[in-house]
């Protein structure tokens, strides 16, 4: 949406044209709606303000740098 200057509807239609079985969940669609509004209002996204990690925390995956460590 940001790099191609597309609206959410146009991006969603593009997705469905390429992968008709795709069905994003409502939470993800709400994030996209907020993202589109932020893009229209200022052109940039404040990551601190739009950080949904508090609502949906995801622990980072730790991959050891030593291949011998399991």
N, CA and C of each residue as an Amber inpcrd file, in Angstrom:
protein
   210
   0.8290000  -1.1820000   0.0000000   0.0000000   0.0000000   0.0000000
   0.8770000   1.2500000   0.0000000   1.9170000   1.2140000   0.7950000
   2.7670000   2.3940000   0.8870000   3.6030000   2.5830000  -0.3730000
   4.2580000   1.5440000  -0.8260000   5.2020000   1.6840000  -1.9320000
   4.5230000   1.7580000  -3.2940000   3.3560000   1.1450000  -3.4290000
   2.6330000   1.1850000  -4.7000000   1.5440000   2.2530000  -4.7020000
   1.3950000   2.9560000  -3.5860000   0.3930000   4.0140000  -3.4440000
  -1.0080000   3.4940000  -3.7520000  -1.2940000   2.3010000  -3.2490000
  -2.6050000   1.6910000  -3.4560000  -3.4770000   1.8580000  -2.2200000
  -4.7750000   1.8490000  -2.4420000  -5.7120000   1.8570000  -1.3260000
  -5.8190000   0.4420000  -0.7690000  -6.4210000   0.3320000   0.3850000
  -6.6260000  -0.9810000   0.9970000  -7.4950000  -1.8530000   0.0990000
  -8.5300000  -1.2800000  -0.4670000  -9.4280000  -2.0440000  -1.3390000
  -8.6730000  -2.5690000  -2.5590000  -7.8560000  -1.7180000  -3.1690000
  -7.1030000  -2.1440000  -4.3470000  -6.0920000  -3.2370000  -3.9780000
  -5.4330000  -3.1000000  -2.8420000  -4.4710000  -4.1110000  -2.3970000
  -5.1760000  -5.4280000  -2.0720000  -6.3410000  -5.3360000  -1.4440000
  -7.1080000  -6.5380000  -1.1070000  -7.5990000  -7.2410000  -2.3760000
  -8.0790000  -6.4760000  -3.3430000  -8.5000000  -7.0590000  -4.6230000
  -7.3290000  -7.7300000  -5.3320000  -6.1650000  -7.1020000  -5.2850000
  -4.9610000  -7.6880000  -5.8830000  -4.6460000  -9.0270000  -5.2180000
  -4.7370000  -9.0560000  -3.8960000  -4.4880000 -10.2930000  -3.1530000
  -5.4580000 -11.3900000  -3.5680000  -6.7410000 -11.0660000  -3.6400000
  -7.7460000 -12.0680000  -3.9990000  -7.6120000 -12.5270000  -5.4470000
  -7.1540000 -11.6380000  -6.3290000  -6.9050000 -12.0470000  -7.7160000
  -5.7860000 -13.0730000  -7.7950000  -4.7740000 -12.8930000  -6.9550000
  -3.6160000 -13.7870000  -6.9870000  -3.8350000 -15.0570000  -6.1680000
  -4.6260000 -14.9490000  -5.0990000  -4.8390000 -16.0900000  -4.2040000
  -6.2760000 -16.0530000  -3.6870000  -7.2230000 -16.5790000  -4.4460000
  -8.6460000 -16.4990000  -4.0910000  -9.0070000 -17.1690000  -2.7690000
  -8.2230000 -18.1400000  -2.3340000  -8.5410000 -18.8510000  -1.0980000
  -8.1880000 -18.0330000   0.1530000  -7.4240000 -16.9800000  -0.0300000
  -6.9500000 -16.1700000   1.0870000  -8.1150000 -15.4670000   1.7850000
  -8.0710000 -15.4700000   3.1190000  -9.0990000 -14.7970000   3.9080000
  -8.4630000 -14.2320000   5.1790000  -7.9200000 -13.0100000   5.1160000
  -7.2790000 -12.4200000   6.2930000  -8.2660000 -12.2790000   7.4490000
  -7.7750000 -12.5050000   8.6720000  -8.6660000 -12.4030000   9.8290000
  -9.0030000 -10.9410000  10.1260000 -10.0150000 -10.7450000  10.9470000
 -10.5280000  -9.3980000  11.2080000  -9.5040000  -8.5170000  11.9110000
  -8.6910000  -9.0870000  12.7900000  -7.6680000  -8.3000000  13.4770000
  -6.6460000  -7.7250000  12.5090000  -6.2310000  -8.5460000  11.5490000
  -5.2690000  -8.0870000  10.5460000  -5.8900000  -7.0110000   9.6610000
  -7.1460000  -7.1890000   9.2940000  -7.8190000  -6.1730000   8.4720000
  -7.9400000  -4.8520000   9.2270000  -8.1910000  -4.9200000  10.5380000
  -8.2610000  -3.6890000  11.3350000  -6.9030000  -2.9880000  11.3580000
  -5.8240000  -3.7560000  11.4550000  -4.4870000  -3.1680000  11.4050000
  -4.2580000  -2.4800000  10.0610000  -4.7030000  -3.1080000   8.9850000
  -4.5390000  -2.5120000   7.6580000  -5.3640000  -1.2390000   7.5080000
  -6.5500000  -1.2170000   8.0890000  -7.3850000  -0.0100000   8.0400000
  -6.6940000   1.1340000   8.7730000  -6.1530000   0.8530000   9.9680000
  -5.4280000   1.8870000  10.7190000  -4.1860000   2.3430000   9.9530000
  -3.5160000   1.3960000   9.3100000  -2.3220000   1.7150000   8.5270000
  -2.6750000   2.6320000   7.3570000  -3.7610000   2.3140000   6.6620000
  -4.1860000   3.1440000   5.5350000  -4.5460000   4.5500000   6.0070000
  -5.2430000   4.6610000   7.1240000  -5.5960000   5.9810000   7.6570000
  -4.3510000   6.7760000   8.0070000  -3.3710000   6.0990000   8.6040000
  -2.1310000   6.7840000   8.9650000  -1.3830000   7.2450000   7.7190000
  -1.3710000   6.4280000   6.6840000  -0.7120000   6.8230000   5.4350000
  -1.4010000   8.0270000   4.8130000  -2.7090000   8.0580000   4.8540000
  -3.4590000   9.1680000   4.2540000  -3.3010000  10.4500000   5.0550000
  -3.1420000  10.3230000   6.3680000  -3.0590000  11.5090000   7.2200000
  -1.6940000  12.1730000   7.2170000  -0.6460000  11.3820000   7.0750000
   0.6580000  12.0220000   7.1550000   1.7210000  11.4150000   6.2750000
   1.4340000  10.2840000   5.7060000   2.4110000   9.6590000   4.8400000
   3.4500000   8.8270000   5.5600000   3.4850000   8.9090000   6.8880000
   4.4270000   8.0900000   7.6430000   3.6890000   7.4030000   8.7720000
   4.2860000   6.3530000   9.2730000   3.6950000   5.5870000  10.3550000
   4.5660000   5.7380000  11.5870000   3.9700000   6.1390000  12.6930000
   4.6750000   6.1990000  13.9620000   4.6090000   4.8140000  14.5900000
   5.7180000   4.1040000  14.5630000   5.7170000   2.7220000  15.0260000
   5.4090000   2.6250000  16.5160000   5.7790000   3.6150000  17.2960000
   5.4700000   3.5820000  18.7230000   3.9650000   3.6840000  18.9490000
   3.3060000   4.5370000  18.2040000   1.8750000   4.7470000  18.3760000
   1.0690000   3.5800000  17.8290000   1.5060000   2.9670000  16.7630000
   0.7590000   1.8950000  16.1240000   1.3270000   0.5220000  16.4340000
   1.9810000   0.3980000  17.5640000   2.5880000  -0.8700000  17.9460000
   1.5310000  -1.7370000  18.6110000   1.1440000  -2.8150000  17.9540000
   0.1250000  -3.7060000  18.4930000   0.7220000  -4.8510000  19.2880000
   2.0220000  -4.7840000  19.5900000   2.6480000  -5.8530000  20.3540000
   2.0380000  -5.9800000  21.7430000   1.5060000  -4.8950000  22.2760000
   0.8810000  -4.9610000  23.5940000  -0.3830000  -5.8070000  23.5390000
  -1.1010000  -5.7370000  22.4370000  -2.3290000  -6.5090000  22.2870000
  -2.0420000  -7.9400000  21.8590000  -1.0740000  -8.1220000  21.0010000
  -0.7530000  -9.4360000  20.4460000   0.7430000  -9.7000000  20.5760000
   1.2130000  -9.9560000  21.8000000   2.6560000 -10.1470000  21.9630000
   3.1430000 -11.4160000  21.2690000   4.2330000 -11.2800000  20.5690000
   4.8660000 -12.4150000  19.9040000   6.3080000 -12.4560000  20.3790000
   6.6750000 -13.5740000  20.9670000   8.0420000 -13.7040000  21.4440000
   8.9680000 -13.9200000  20.2530000  10.1150000 -13.2270000  20.2460000
  11.0420000 -13.4010000  19.1290000  11.6480000 -14.7970000  19.1350000
  11.8910000 -15.3010000  17.9600000  12.5060000 -16.6050000  17.8010000
  14.0030000 -16.4630000  17.9940000  14.5580000 -17.2700000  18.9030000
  15.9960000 -17.2260000  19.1490000  16.6560000 -18.3400000  18.3600000
  17.5420000 -17.9590000  17.4670000  18.2920000 -18.9300000  16.6770000
  19.7510000 -18.8230000  17.0970000  20.2870000 -19.8920000  17.6920000
  21.6820000 -19.8320000  18.1410000  22.6380000 -19.6480000  16.9640000
  23.6910000 -18.8830000  17.2010000  24.6670000 -18.6520000  16.1370000
  25.6000000 -19.8430000  15.9530000  25.7210000 -20.6850000  16.9820000
  26.5670000 -21.8760000  16.9000000  25.7270000 -23.0420000  16.3890000
  26.0500000 -23.6200000  15.2250000  25.2300000 -24.7050000  14.6730000
  25.2530000 -25.9720000  15.5160000  26.2210000 -26.1020000  16.4300000
  26.3020000 -27.2880000  17.2800000  25.3890000 -27.2080000  18.4910000
  24.8560000 -26.0320000  18.7720000  23.9520000 -25.8500000  19.9060000
  22.5520000 -26.2440000  19.4800000  21.9060000 -27.0530000  20.3050000
  20.5340000 -27.4800000  19.9740000  19.5330000 -26.7180000  20.7820000
